[in-house]
Amino acid sequence: MNRVAMATIIPPDILLDFYRRGVFPMAMDGELRLFSPDPRGVIPLEKFRVPHGSRKTLRDPEWKVTVNAAFEEVVLGCAERDETWIDETIFGSYAELHHLGHAHSIEVWRDGELAGGLYGVAIGAAFCGESMFSRVPGASKVALANLVERLRGRGFVLLDTQWVTPHLEKFGACEIPRSEYLEKLAKAVEMKTSFWE
């Protein structure tokens, strides 16, 4: 973990370089800290699974899913918790990265309201998940399943979750050594695909 001085935003070229090197920032205690976990959490796209108890939730026709329709609202939703690493610098940095076409969101709507979603950074054929949230039970599961479907359909080969939580583990998330992650990342970022177009 490294510490860097806080700025208004992290310049996009520097932020993208962090991701190419397997590093991501978090704001903690008034400082911007850089992390590169060992082991690293990933969801192997070919091993993604929907837990039996979640299948009915995902089939519910009342969900509406969009892509990049409310990026800033999703980031703010992810920050709605007692302790958050998303401050003004992080928010502004990823909003700018989204404006430039590198950061993306999946939104899940219910009755016309934002029910949940996730966001992350796409670079080459790697998608680095940053955070997700639910205001309605099941919404983050819907977002994750739609993300994986999109990544599979567009030739992505790496889905980075940073760490593994019990929630993500149910969907096939696992830990791999940082050295293995960096090898996979180096190959993925050189591949050509598009999350959005």
C-alpha positions, 0 to 999 in steps of 0.5 A: 500500500502506498500513499499519495497526496490528495488532488482535485482529481487523479489525472486520467492518464495516471489513473489508467496507468495505475490499473495497467500496473494492477493498482487501484486508489482508495481515499482513507483518513484524508489520504489517497492510498494505493492498493495491489492485494495479494492474493487478488480477487477475480471472477473467472468469467467461464466459472461465473455461476448464479446461486440457486437462491438468486435465480428467481430474483434474476428472472423477475421481469420488474427489473430494468437494466441500463448501461452508462445511463446514470454513472455518477448516481451509481458512484454516489450510491456506492458511497452510501454507507457508514464508512466509504472510501469514495470521497470527492477526489475519487468521485471526480476522478472516476466521473472524468474517466467515465466522460473519456470512455474508460469507466462504466456503470450498470444500473438496475431500476425498479419502479422507475427508481435506481435500485442498485448498480455497479461501476468499474474501469475497462482497459483492453479486455480487462474489467476492474470492478470498483464497487456495487450497491443495492437499495432494493434486495437483489439489485446488485446481483442483477447488476453483476449477472448483467455485467458478466453477460456483457463481458462474455459477449464482448470478448473480455477475459478478466474480471477483477474484483480486488478482494473476495467477499462472501457475497462474491464467492457465491458467484464464483469469485476466487483468489489468485496470487498477485503474480498470476493476476499481473500476468493475466492483466498484462495479456488482457490490457493488450487485447482489443475489445469495447465495453460500450460501443 
